[in-house]
Amino acid sequence: MNDVLERLRAEAAGSPECAEYEVLLAADPDALAASLTSAGLPLWARELAAYRLGLAGDRRAFESLVLLLNHRDPPRCAAAAEALAALGDPRTARAAAALATNGLRTAYALQPVRLLTALRAPESAPALMATLSRLLSPHDPYWRVALACVEGLGALGDPRARELLTRAQAHPRLAVAATAALRGLPAD
């Protein structure tokens, strides 16, 4: 949490709205929710409001956090995933699965994949399997996302992933994690 707040403080310091940082840091939930739809606020301010609301379990942050989970900036995605995990909204797993399995957004799928693992929802293993199966081509550039899928499937321990994890063992960057994940699966 402190890393997120420090990153946002640094972003705020370079903007004309820098005084807004302290206001949002002290704001009550209603003011934070109102700021999510206020015109003219910079991205850091919207992220701060959504992050604080998410950590507090306020579902008004859901849509903003999902948008941030799909952002091109990895720290924003990670902060959104942290807040979504704390939020406890039943829509979170479905949204994370949609982002993780979107072939056009694979470059930004790392945090949705990790969030699915943390949520351990019914959508988690099928989404991780669908994403991993797409990434097992020999020269796929998104091996970090594939690795997160392998690790997630190992953590989830879903036996439906056995064949896919066996295929992942053939990939040098995935082999060790795939072998460990297979060892953790329940016996047939």
N, C-alpha and C positions, 0 to 999 in steps of 0.2 A: 504494500500500500504506500509506504513512504517513497519508494522509487517512482511510482506513478505521480504522486503529488509533487515531488521535486521536478520531474520532467515537465509537468504542466506549469509549475511555477516559473521555470526557465522559459517556456514558450510565452507565458503571459508577460514576463519582464521585457520582452522584445516587441510588445504590441502597444498600440495607443490605449487599449482597454485594460492596462495592467492593474488598475485599482479594482477591477471587477473580480480578480482572483480572490482577494481576501473577503469580498462580499459573498462570493459563492462558497467559499470555505466555511463561512459562518451561517449560511442561509438555512432556513428550515425546509422541510421536504416540499411544502407547497410552492415556495419561491424557486426551489431547484426545478420542480416539474414545470413551472411557468417559463423558466429560462430555456427549456428544451424546445419551445415553440416560438421564442422571441426572435424577432427579425434583427439581423445585423450582428449577432453574437459570433465571435470567432470559434473555430472548431475546438480549440483547447477549452473554451468555456463550456461548450455543450458536452464535451467529454467529461469534464470535471463534474458537472451536474449529473450526468447519467451514471457515472462511476459511483458517486456518493449515494445516489438513490438505489442503485443496484446492490451495493454492499449493505444498505439498510433494509433490503427486501421489499422495496417499493416498486411494484410492477409497472408504474408509469414510465419507468426507464427502459422497458423491454425493447421497443422499436429502435430507440436511439442506440442501445447497446448492440443490437443485431447489425445495424448499419456499421458501427465501429468494428465489429468482429470481422466484417468483410472489407475493411480498409486496407489500403496498400502499405501502410506504415506498420511494421511488426509490433512496435511497442503499444500502439493503439489497439491492435487486435488482442494482444496479451492482456491488457487492462480490461478490455471488454469481456474476454473469456473469464477472467477472475470475477468480475462483477456479475456476469450471467450465472456462474456457478453458485454464487452466494444468493442470487435473487430467488431461486426456487420456483420460477415460473414454469408451468407444465408445457408451455410452447417452446421452451429453449431447445430441447433435444431435436424436435422436428426442424427448427430453424437451423441449428448447427448441422444436422444431417443434409439439409438442402444445400448449404454452403460447401460442405465437404465433398459432396458428390457432383457438384457443378463442374463439368469438364472445362468450361471456359474460365473458371476462377481458381484453377488448381494452384497457381502461384501463391494464393492467399489462403489456402486450405489448412495450413499447419495448426493454427489455433482452434479452428472448428473441430479438427480431428482430436486434438488434445482435450478439448471441452467434452466431446462425446465420450471419451474414455473416462473422464472424471465423473460424468453424470451417470454412467452405467445404466442408461435407459434402454428400453426395448429397441429403440432405433439405432443404438450405438454400434453393435456388432455388424448388422447388415450394411450400414453406411460405411463403416471402415473396410469391410470386405469389398464393397463395390468400388470404393476409391482405390484400394490397393490393387485390385485386379486390373484396373485401367493403367496403373503405374508400373506394371511389371515388364514393360518392353525394355529391351537391352540398353537403350541409350536415353531413357527418359530423364529429363533434367530435374525432375521434382523428387529426387531420391530422399530428401529430408522428410517430405510429406509421407512417402512410402514407408520410411523407417518409423515415423510416428504411428502409422497404421499398424505396422507389425508389432510395435511395443504395446499399442492399445489393445490389439487383439490378444496378446499374451496376458495383459492385465485383466481383461474381461474373461478370459478362460473359456470362450465359447467353442465347443467342439466342431461347430460348422465351419470354422476357419482352418481346420487341419489341412485340407488339400491346398488351399491358397498359401498357407505358411510353408508347406513343403515346397511349393513352387518358388517361394521367396528365398529359400535357402540357396538357390542357384545364382543369386545376385550377390556379388562380392560385398556391397555396402549393407546388405540386409541379412546376410547369412548368419552372423553371430546372434543377432536379435531374433531371427526366425527360429533358430535352433532352441534358444532359451524359451521362446513363446510356445513352441511345440512341447517342450518338456513340462510346461505348466498346465497343459490341457488335460482334462480328465481322460482316463482310459476309455476306449470304445466299449 
